[in-house]
Amino acid sequence: QLQLVESGGGLVQPGGSLRLSCAASGFTLDSYSIAWFRQAPGKEREGISCISRISRNTKYADSVKGRFTISRDNAKNTVYLQMSSLKPEDTAVYYCAAVVTAAYRSCLPRPDDYDYWGQGTQVTVSS
């Protein structure tokens, strides 16, 4: 059974950092592009970052550019989202998602492009 499991969320003060993990089971991530999304209460799901399969091409939403870094460790079958300089507006449930991708194809963090989703992890930025 294909499964993605996010972890690493929690409560952090403004200006703090968190690292989210997205671990895959039942399949290997090296054939997939991976994206991170978030959804705050009353708001639409926002694509914030993605990383491609082979070229390691990455993209970021303007709202997180320069503060968040996406990376992948195929040996650990895990993708990470390092979040720094966190702001209260970063508070949301964070999801990772995966889609099989042709080699060397770049990624886009568009929800409709992704087939497999995790259950989400809550990130709360508050003093």
Secondary structure, DSSP 8 states (H G I E B T S, - for coil): --EEEEE--EEE-TT--EEEEEEEESS-GGGEEEEEEEE-TTS--EEEEEE-SSS--EEE-TTTTTTEEEEEETTTTEEEEEE-S--GGG-EEEEEEEEE--TT------GGG--EE---EEEEE--
